[in-house]
Structure formats: structure tokens, C-alpha cells
């Protein structure tokens, strides 16, 4: 069997507005000014920054920050939520030939809620979030766990994501990956621009 893992936010679905609004809600509660959406999303995917320090000024996420974030996001995460155009048809087409999974640094609870709302949760045999592992992406633990769950060999797996964290997780686990450019990051090189190209890359890998 062959396996395709998808990142969620910025790859399968556009959740950028609700993520930005939630981070800014936490920032305002902590006494910081709001940040622009494009800036928030660009930094969110940057593997070289400490997100807690960058957004909230602490070395690690505090319990207060987590509660503020999760309470607000729980209420608003379905607002302005969209699946990227052409993605549902792609995963529907792939579903008969591949095992599909989601590997996201979001909470698996929110992931199921959001994918369920968009009526695509049914396609994914595994949905793992940061709360499913000790080490989120770019660490390979999530990738290894999905491979183990489905007894899939590395050479029969591929990761699709919009951030370098996704690609690093795949590289660290020794599996193939595809970087997409319709998500939260704006990549200068090595990223594909549309769903048609993604479909081509998937089938090229698994000829």
C-alpha cells in the first residue's frame, strides 16, 4: 500500500484568517499590538524562530496563552474556513489508490472539527496533531507514527506541505515530499503552484 500525508493548514485548507485573529486575540490580552495577517502566517511556518517568543514574548507557551488561544479558536475556527479549490476532487481521486493521512501541528481535536465541517475528514485514515506526539514537525516523530500505524515502508510514502517544517519532517524521516505554494508561505524556489502539478508529482513518485 502507498501512503500520502498532508499538512492541513495552508495545504488542504485555508484557515489563515481564524489563525491570525486568534493569535492577535492572545497578543491583545497580553498587551501587545495586532500583527498583519501575511506577517503572522509567514512567521508561523518559519522553522528558525521560537513561536512562543516571537508572538507572545515568552520562551515557551504558558498555560494562560494556551487557554486564551484554545478558547477563542474553538469558537471561531470554522469562520472563513475554506478548502483550497480542486483539493477535494484530488483527495477523492487519490482515495481509491492511496492511504491518506493528515500530519498537522494544530491540535488533532481542532483538525477533526475543521475537516469534519468541510466534509473531508472521511478521506483520512489517520489525523495526527501536535497533541498526538511529543515532538511536532519538523521533528520526524509524526511521520514515523503514521508510517507505523499503517505498516507502510518509507519508500511508499510522500508528504505534501506548504512549509519548510513539513519538508524537514519528511527529510528527517527519509520520505519523499512536495512543497506547495498556495498556502501560508511564499516560496521562491522548489515549490509547485497548483493542484494539477501536485497530482502529476504524486503519480510520478508512484509510477
BELKA-V165978 format. One line per field, one symbol per residue. burial: b if it has 16 or more other C-alpha atoms within 10 Angstrom, else e. Layout:
burial: ???
This chain:
burial: ebbbbbbbbbbbbbbbbbbbbbbbbbbeeeeeebeebeebbebbbeeeebbeeebbeeeeeeeebeebbbebbeebbbeebbbeeebbeebeebeeebbbbbbbbbbbebbbbbbeeeebbebbebbbbbebeeebbbbbbbbbbbbeeeebebebbbbbbbbbbbbbbbbbbbbbbbbbbbbbbebeeebbeebeebeeebeeeee
